[in-house]
Amino acid sequence: MEIPKYKRPEIELVYEGVNVDVLGMGFQEIPDSAREEVLAAFPRLNFKKTMPRTFAEAIFHKPQTGWANTMGDAVERYLPGYVRPNFCDIIAGTPFRD
């Protein structure tokens, strides 16, 4: 997504920080010493397992809100029996005559 590049610098900084922290994007561009310093101050605390579960739990009460975004991935993984709607099926089910 390119929108943060057009926002205030601190918005782009947070966006890039999330990309590194959550997705690992740009991980190799950060010097080892800087990563070690940050992780010593802010340990990840099993982040890879707890963050997706936290995403899912945030919308367990209304899982359909996550069908078209990354939250849907988390709900699909952690809410037994939940199957995310398929975008193609939604389009096919519209009331229009084609």
C-alpha positions in Angstrom: 0.0 0.0 0.0 1.4 3.3 -1.0 -0.9 5.7 0.9 1.4 6.1 4.0 4.1 7.5 1.7 1.9 10.5 1.2 1.1 11.1 4.9 3.1 12.7 7.7 6.4 11.0 8.3 5.3 9.5 11.6 2.4 7.8 9.9 4.7 6.2 7.3 7.2 5.3 10.1 4.4 3.4 12.1 3.3 1.7 8.9 6.8 0.5 8.0 7.3 -0.6 11.7 4.2 -2.7 11.5 5.4 -4.2 8.2 8.6 -5.3 9.9 7.1 -6.4 13.2 4.1 -8.3 11.9 5.1 -9.4 8.4 8.9 -9.4 8.5 9.1 -7.0 5.5 12.4 -5.2 5.6 13.8 -7.4 8.4 17.2 -7.8 6.6 17.5 -4.0 6.1 17.7 -3.4 9.8 21.2 -3.9 11.3 21.5 -6.9 13.7 22.6 -4.7 16.5 19.5 -2.4 16.1 17.1 -5.4 16.0 18.8 -6.9 19.1 18.5 -3.6 21.0 14.8 -3.1 20.2 14.0 -6.8 21.0 15.8 -6.5 24.3 13.7 -3.6 25.3 10.5 -4.9 23.7 10.5 -8.7 23.6 8.1 -10.4 21.1 6.6 -12.7 23.8 5.5 -15.4 21.4 4.1 -12.8 19.0 3.8 -15.3 16.0 1.3 -17.3 17.9 -0.5 -14.7 20.1 -1.1 -11.9 17.5 -3.2 -14.0 15.0 -5.2 -15.4 17.9 -5.7 -11.9 19.3 -6.9 -10.7 15.9 -9.4 -13.6 15.8 -10.7 -13.0 19.3 -11.3 -9.4 18.5 -14.0 -10.3 16.1 -15.2 -13.7 17.3 -18.5 -12.0 18.3 -19.0 -10.9 14.7 -16.7 -13.0 12.4 -18.4 -11.9 9.2 -16.7 -8.5 9.5 -13.4 -10.2 8.7 -14.3 -12.0 5.5 -12.6 -9.6 3.2 -9.5 -8.7 5.2 -6.6 -10.3 7.1 -8.8 -10.7 10.2 -10.8 -13.3 8.2 -7.6 -15.4 8.0 -7.3 -15.3 11.7 -10.9 -16.1 12.4 -10.9 -18.9 9.9 -7.9 -20.5 11.7 -9.1 -20.1 15.3 -12.9 -20.2 15.3 -13.9 -23.8 14.8 -16.5 -24.3 12.0 -16.2 -20.8 10.6 -15.9 -20.7 6.9 -15.2 -17.3 5.3 -17.6 -16.3 2.5 -16.2 -16.6 -1.0 -16.1 -13.3 -2.9 -17.0 -15.1 -6.2 -20.0 -16.7 -4.5 -21.2 -13.3 -3.3 -21.0 -11.9 -6.8 -22.8 -14.9 -8.2 -25.5 -14.5 -5.7 -26.4 -10.9 -6.5 -30.0 -10.4 -7.6 -29.1 -9.0 -11.1 -30.0 -10.9 -14.2 -27.0 -11.1 -16.5 
